[in-house]
Amino acid sequence: MRLVPAIRRFRGDGPVRVFVLVIARRAVAEVLRRELRSARHQPLTAAAEPAADDPSAAVDLELLLGVLPADLRQAFVLTQLLGLSYDDAARVAGSPIGTIRSRVFRARQRLVAAIDGGAEEAL
């Protein structure tokens, strides 16, 4: 619902996709802040581990991305999963393009290390 009122602010100097992602990122951040505030007032419970029906199944992407800090995860998801250019991802994240490039590089390193670590633990 935030997109309709915000459309008046769209200047047309960049892709609409980036404009929409910036609005979506801000909306999600607000929801997460609200949930964090409400979670502070609730008792902690153990997180449920996802059930693996097939041990040979592909690695769960959500679990893999969970090893990344938020800034690295954001840069990786924007560029590698959503397919944004580094320039567009920089606009969405509000960071310089060089920062996005280095974050993606470090995210890849950590993901490879996590996968290699998981493979060694399975042996």
N, C-alpha and C positions, 0 to 999 in steps of 0.2 A: 504494500500500500504506500510505501515511501517513494516509490519511483514516480508515480503520477504527479504529486506536487513538486518533486525535484526536477522534473523534465524542463521546467522553465529556466533552470540554471544551466542546462546543457548548451555550451557555446558552439559546438560542432567542430572544435579544433582537434578532436581525437575520435577514435572509434567509439561507437555507442556501447559496445561490449565492455570497454574499460570503465566507462561512466557507470554502467549498471553494476559492475563488480565492486567499484568503490562504495556505492550505496549499500550493496549486499554485505560487504565486509563490515561497514559501520553498524548495520543492523544486527549482525551476528555478534559483534563485540558487545553491543548493548545488552543483548539477551544473555550472553555469557556472564557479564558483570552482574546482571540481575540474579542469575542462578547462583553465582558465587556468594552474593549477599544472603540469599535465602538458605544456601547450604551451610553457612556458618551457624545457623540456628537449628540445624538438624543433626541428630547423632550420626556418627560415621558408621558405614557398613562396608563389609568386604566386597570388593569388585568381583563380579562373576567372570570367570574365565570362559571364553568362547569354546564351545564344544567342537572338537575336530572329528567329523564323521569318518574321514579317510586320512590316515597318517601320511599318505603320499600326495595329498592335495597341495595346491600352490600356496605359497606363503600369504598370509592374510595381510593385505596392504595396510589396513588400519593399524594393526599391531606394529608393523614395520615403521610406519610414519610416527607412531607414538614414541619412538626412541629419539626423535628429533626435537630440539627446542622450537618454540613457536616461530621465531624469526626464520629459521632454516626451513621449517615445514611450510611456511607460507610461500617463500620464494620457490621451493621445489614444486609445490602443488600448482602454483600459478603458471610456471613455465613448462614443467615436464608432464603434468597431468591435464591441465586445462589448455595447454598449447599457446599461451600468450608469449609474445616476443619479450625479450628482456626489457625493452623500452616500455612496453605496455605494463608489464609486471611492476616495474619501478613506479609508474604512475599510480597503479592500484595500491601498492604498499606505501607510497609516500616516501620512498627511499631513492638514493642515487642509483643509476644503472650499474655502476661498479660494485655497489653493495649487494645488489641482487645477484650478479655474476659470482661473487665470492661466496655468498650464502648457498647458492645452488651447488657450487663446487664442494663446499664443506658438507652439505647434506648428502651428496653422492658418496663422499668418503665414509661418512658415518653409516649410511645404509649398507654399503659394501662390507664394512667391518661388522655390522649387526648380522648380516646374512652369513658371513664367514664364521662368526662366533656361534651362530645357531647351528651351522653345519658341523662344527667341531664338537658341540655339545651332543649332537645326535649320534656321533660315532661311538 
